[in-house]
Amino acid sequence: MAQPNVTTLMEPGEPKPDDYPIQIFLTKMPEYKYEEMALIEIGDTSDEWCIKKIKEQARKMGADAAIVLGKAGSYSVGSATATTGGGYSTLSGVSAGKGYGMTAMAIKRLDNEDSPTE
């Protein structure tokens, strides 16, 4: 299973306990003021796994929540050619693939920090 790639935007805070409820925003933005702490990218086909890893990483850095920015993906193109030794046969092919995953922004709540909602 894939592990997150983290780009920090500020110094991490004190890690949160393992049972701290990290709120995940999927379709709306938080209604409170916040600071952006880090961009978290994880390339896995399971959305459930991606969200689990985003929450774990957010807790480690002391974040209160994470905003899912969308699906992360990378595209690749490959090609192959084969010819036979003395004959006229040629085989060519081109393929394209897309990576999977999710990108989220870990955030720190600025108002009423001690009472997260989930």
Secondary structure, DSSP 8 states (H G I E B T S, - for coil): ----EEEESS-------TT---EEESSS--SS-EEEEEEEEE--S-HHHHHHHHHHHHHHTT-SEEEEEEE---EEEEEEEEE-SSS--EEEEEEEEE---EEEEEEEE-SSTT----
